[in-house]
């Protein structure tokens, strides 16, 4: 019987194939040059693509004498996306990378401005994953855009009717936060269905222009406005507030919390 599961290499195996020591791989990971997957038990696992990337990193370091920042830029130039062309998963990361290049910024510069690590930003640009909801919002604001635009909501080829269960979904940039689109196109409202896993949170407060409305369908959500107003919202509850107020949120339910969330104008 054939086995089509992708090959995964442990640290020692990947290091041997790349011609470096295991400690060097850990150093490159801390520098944001490569981000391996993890097993269920938390151990690093390198794919065949990761090993090929490690070999390129080693070549740039030894043959070209590049520092980590220059190696990252060189890898991006030769490999602009790690996902298939047109993949929805890579769209947000690809757009963020294009915006950074247009601004003439390096990974280290933007990461420093955002107070996040270069490895976190590199992972986001390559996979559209790995940051908090607040960080994603702050990055969009930094580049003068919105999360909704980064997610490709302003398309022209959309239907006025969205059937139940046929919602298009944002890439899951934040673990446990699923955002489904209830309306798309060049419209005056962001209309979303949020599905929050237990414990999912914004991981910080953010604000933007506009007004917001939310209606809880199931579960329980804690929303905090201006750091001192706490709202415990359950099924059937609604809340309306000005988006310029700092707001943060967390699923306080031991199961999923599902809510309808609308922003107007579309400034998130």
C-alpha positions in Angstrom: 0.0 0.0 0.0 1.4 3.4 -1.0 2.1 6.1 1.5 1.5 9.6 0.2 2.2 11.4 3.5 4.8 14.2 3.0 8.3 13.5 4.4 9.2 15.3 7.6 12.7 15.6 8.9 13.8 16.0 12.6 16.3 18.7 13.5 19.4 16.5 13.3 18.3 15.1 9.9 17.6 18.5 8.4 20.9 19.9 9.7 22.8 17.0 8.1 21.1 17.6 4.8 21.8 21.3 5.0 25.5 20.7 6.0 25.2 22.7 9.3 24.8 21.9 13.0 21.4 21.6 14.8 22.2 24.7 16.8 22.6 26.6 13.6 19.1 25.6 12.5 17.7 26.9 15.8 19.7 30.2 15.3 18.3 30.6 11.8 14.8 30.0 13.1 15.2 32.7 15.8 16.4 35.1 13.0 13.2 34.4 10.9 15.0 32.6 8.1 13.0 29.4 8.4 10.0 28.4 10.4 9.6 24.6 10.7 6.3 22.9 11.5 5.7 21.2 14.8 4.6 17.7 15.7 1.7 17.0 18.0 4.3 16.8 20.8 5.9 20.1 19.9 9.0 18.8 18.2 10.3 20.6 15.1 9.6 19.0 11.8 11.2 20.2 8.5 9.5 19.6 5.2 11.4 18.9 1.9 10.8 22.6 1.0 12.2 23.6 4.4 15.4 21.6 3.7 15.8 23.2 0.3 15.4 26.6 1.9 18.0 25.7 4.5 20.4 24.7 1.7 19.9 28.1 0.0 20.4 29.9 3.3 23.7 28.0 3.8 24.8 28.9 0.3 24.0 32.6 0.8 25.8 32.7 4.1 29.0 30.8 2.9 29.3 31.7 -0.7 27.9 35.3 -0.6 28.7 36.2 3.0 25.3 37.7 3.5 23.9 38.6 7.0 20.5 37.3 8.1 18.6 40.4 6.9 20.2 40.2 3.5 19.5 36.5 3.3 15.8 37.0 4.0 15.6 39.7 1.3 17.5 37.4 -1.2 15.2 34.5 -0.5 12.1 36.7 -1.0 13.4 38.0 -4.3 14.0 34.5 -5.7 10.8 32.9 -4.1 8.1 35.5 -3.8 5.5 33.0 -2.5 5.6 29.7 -0.7 2.1 28.8 -1.7 0.6 27.9 -5.2 -0.3 30.9 -7.3 -3.7 32.2 -6.4 -3.9 30.3 -3.1 -6.3 32.0 -0.8 -4.1 31.0 2.2 -1.2 33.2 1.0 -3.2 36.3 -0.2 -2.9 38.4 3.0 0.8 37.6 3.4 1.5 38.3 -0.2 -0.2 41.6 -0.1 1.6 42.6 3.1 4.9 41.7 1.5 4.1 43.8 -1.6 3.1 46.8 0.6 6.4 46.5 2.5 8.4 46.3 -0.7 6.5 49.3 -2.1 7.4 51.2 1.1 11.1 50.3 0.7 11.1 48.7 4.1 13.0 45.6 5.3 11.5 42.9 7.5 13.6 44.1 10.4 12.4 47.7 10.0 8.7 46.9 9.9 9.1 44.3 12.7 10.8 46.9 14.9 8.1 49.5 14.2 5.4 47.0 15.0 7.2 45.7 18.1 7.1 42.1 16.9 9.9 39.7 15.9 11.2 39.5 12.4 10.5 35.7 12.4 6.8 36.4 13.3 6.5 38.9 10.4 8.3 36.6 8.0 5.9 33.7 8.9 2.9 36.0 8.3 4.2 37.1 4.9 4.8 33.5 3.8 1.8 31.8 5.3 -0.7 34.5 6.3 -0.7 33.0 9.8 0.8 33.5 13.2 -0.2 37.0 14.5 -2.9 38.3 16.8 -6.0 40.1 15.5 -4.6 43.4 17.0 -1.3 43.0 15.2 -3.0 42.3 11.9 -5.1 45.4 12.3 -2.0 47.5 13.3 -0.1 46.3 10.2 -3.0 47.2 7.9 -3.1 50.7 9.5 0.7 51.0 9.2 0.4 50.5 5.4 -2.6 52.8 5.1 -5.1 50.0 4.3 -7.6 47.8 6.1 -7.7 44.1 7.0 -10.8 43.7 4.8 -9.0 45.0 1.7 -6.0 42.8 2.5 -8.4 39.9 2.6 -9.7 40.7 -0.9 -13.3 41.6 0.0 -13.5 44.5 -2.6 -14.0 42.2 -5.5 -16.3 42.9 -8.5 -17.3 39.4 -9.3 -19.6 38.8 -6.3 -23.2 37.8 -5.9 -25.7 39.8 -3.9 -26.9 36.6 -2.3 -24.6 34.5 0.0 -26.2 31.1 0.7 -26.0 29.5 4.1 -22.8 27.6 4.6 -21.2 29.0 1.4 -19.4 31.9 3.1 -15.9 32.7 1.8 -13.4 32.6 4.7 -10.4 34.8 5.5 -7.1 33.0 5.9 -6.8 32.1 9.6 -4.2 34.6 10.5 -5.0 34.3 14.2 -5.4 30.8 15.8 -9.0 30.0 16.8 -10.5 33.0 14.9 -12.5 32.2 11.8 -14.0 35.1 9.8 -16.6 34.3 7.2 -17.9 36.9 4.7 -21.6 37.6 4.7 -21.3 40.2 1.9 -18.5 41.3 -0.5 -17.8 43.9 -3.1 -17.3 47.6 -2.9 -19.9 48.2 -0.2 -20.2 50.5 2.8 -20.3 47.8 5.4 -18.0 45.0 6.5 -20.4 42.2 7.2 -18.8 39.2 8.9 -19.7 36.0 10.8 -17.1 35.3 13.5 -16.5 31.8 14.9 -14.3 31.9 17.9 -12.7 28.8 19.5 -12.6 28.6 23.3 -10.1 31.2 24.6 -9.7 33.0 21.2 -9.1 36.7 21.7 -8.0 39.9 20.0 -4.8 39.8 22.2 -4.9 43.6 22.7 -7.1 46.6 22.1 -7.3 48.5 18.7 -9.4 51.2 17.2 -10.2 52.7 13.8 -12.8 55.0 12.2 -16.4 54.1 11.9 -19.1 52.4 14.0 -19.7 48.8 14.8 -22.6 46.5 15.6 -22.4 42.9 16.9 -25.0 40.3 17.6 -24.2 37.1 19.5 -25.7 34.0 18.0 -24.3 31.4 20.4 -21.7 31.2 23.2 -20.4 34.1 25.2 -18.2 37.1 24.4 -16.4 39.6 26.7 -15.9 43.0 25.0 -13.9 45.7 26.7 -14.2 49.4 25.6 -11.5 51.9 26.6 -10.0 49.5 29.0 -12.6 50.1 31.7 -16.0 49.2 30.3 -16.7 45.5 30.4 -19.6 43.8 28.5 -20.5 40.2 29.0 -22.6 39.2 25.9 -24.6 36.1 25.5 -26.9 34.6 22.9 -29.4 37.2 21.5 -27.4 40.1 23.0 -26.3 43.0 20.7 -23.9 45.9 21.1 -23.4 49.1 19.1 -20.3 51.3 19.6 -18.0 53.9 18.0 -15.0 52.2 16.4 -12.7 55.0 17.6 -13.0 53.6 21.1 -10.3 51.1 22.0 -11.9 47.7 21.9 -10.7 44.2 22.8 -12.5 40.9 23.1 -12.3 37.3 24.2 -14.4 34.2 23.9 -15.2 33.4 27.6 -17.3 30.3 26.7 -16.0 26.8 27.1 -17.2 26.1 23.5 -17.4 28.1 20.3 -18.8 31.6 20.3 -20.5 32.7 17.0 -21.5 36.3 16.3 -22.5 38.6 13.5 -20.1 41.6 13.4 -20.7 44.7 11.1 -18.4 47.7 10.6 -19.4 50.8 8.7 -17.8 52.3 6.8 -15.5 49.4 6.0 -12.5 50.6 8.0 -11.4 47.4 9.7 
